[in-house]
Amino acid sequence: MQDMLVRLLNLPDIVSEEAELGNSEDIIFRRPIAPEKSIVVNWVREHFSQNWTDEMEAAFSNTPVNCFVAQKGQSLLGFACFECTAKNFFGPTGVLPTEQGRGIGKILLVKALQALKEIGYTYAIIGGVGPVEYYKKVVDARIIEKSEKSIYQNLLKHPK
């Protein structure tokens, strides 16, 4: 898998999409806070992977937390982290399969990238990208040539 580069100066406007999901379905997008750490971390472990759980733990080592979540009532629907594995890196990110295709992932992605822009970055790296076409379409990200060998190339993976 390759890395992608995204320009942060012209991110899509998600205000109306976020408001629509908020008004019609009571979905809120926000940064979690310290007293929610075990809930969020355990949810990532249950629905995704231990490696992503480790990155989520790293997100909570910052204040404010380097992560956004999508929440409906007491249920988590998705998350997007940034600067967990490396400076200026987006990810990991995930949305429950039952919630995909509704714009939740897009809103989480853009909110995390906006946070990187607020830190002072002009570009961000999306590391070890799976859905290349998705990132091209949503945030006009571009493949970084010769990035097959990335920060993740020798990653030790937990058995499934």
HELIX and SHEET records of a PDB file:
HELIX    1   1 LEU A    8  ASN A   10  5                                   3    
HELIX    2   2 VAL A   15  GLU A   25  1                                  11    
HELIX    3   3 ALA A   34  GLU A   36  5                                   3    
HELIX    4   4 LYS A   37  HIS A   47  1                                  11    
HELIX    5   5 GLN A   50  ALA A   59  1                                  10    
HELIX    6   6 PRO A   97  GLU A   99  5                                   3    
HELIX    7   7 ILE A  104  ILE A  119  1                                  16    
HELIX    8   8 VAL A  132  VAL A  139  1                                   8    
SHEET    1   A 7 ILE A  27  ARG A  30  0                                        
SHEET    2   A 7 CYS A  67  LYS A  72 -1                                        
SHEET    3   A 7 SER A  75  PHE A  82 -1                                        
SHEET    4   A 7 PHE A  89  VAL A  95 -1                                        
SHEET    5   A 7 TYR A 123  ILE A 126  1                                        
SHEET    6   A 7 MET A   4  ARG A   7 -1                                        
SHEET    7   A 7 ARG A 142  ILE A 143 -1                                        
END                                                                             
